[in-house]
Each structure stands twice: as C-alpha cells, then as structure tokens.
Amino acid sequence: METLLLYYGFSDFMKDASNTFEGEISYVRIGGNHFLIFERVEENYKLFYASYPKSNVIGKKAPEETKLLVSPFLKGEKEHREYLQNILDVD
C-alpha cells in the first residue's frame, strides 16, 4: 500500500490528534482546501474526502467537511485503484 501512496504523492502516515479518525492518516491535496485522506487501522484502509482551511491543520483539527468514499480500500481491487486515479486525474 505504501508504494501506491508514494506514487500518488500522499504524505507519510501520522497520528490523528483531532479525534476525527480512528487510526493513522495520510493525505494528498486535490485542489484548494480539498484533500483525500487514507486512514490506516492495523492493515485496513479507508479513503475519505476532507476539507481543511490549510494543510498544516490536518491531523490536528477536525476537518470542515468529511465524507467516506471507499471502505475498505483494497489495493488489489482494480475498481478501487481506478477510482483513486480518476479522482487524482493521474495518467
């Protein structure tokens, strides 16, 4: 999974101190104040959309808006990878 996250430019995983997510989180900006967040709990991943005023508050303050997109996110599922690629508009 880490290779996939690195490929798409996600941050390193960090502890969420905002009490919004259950586990560690990794994020990437998708435009303006919009972000994709991967939550990792043990070896399980969930993909969220979230809105923050600035990237430096991610993991520190609750997002202004959050929406669960894929749960569980399975790297081996072609549909999940394609969904992520379509959101990030990566060729």
Buried (B, 14 or more C-beta within 10 A) or exposed (E): BEEBBEEBEBBEBEEBEBEBBEBBBBBBBBEEBEBBBBBBEEEEBBBBBBEBEEEEEBBEBBBEEBEEBBEEBBEEEEEBBEBBEEBBEEE
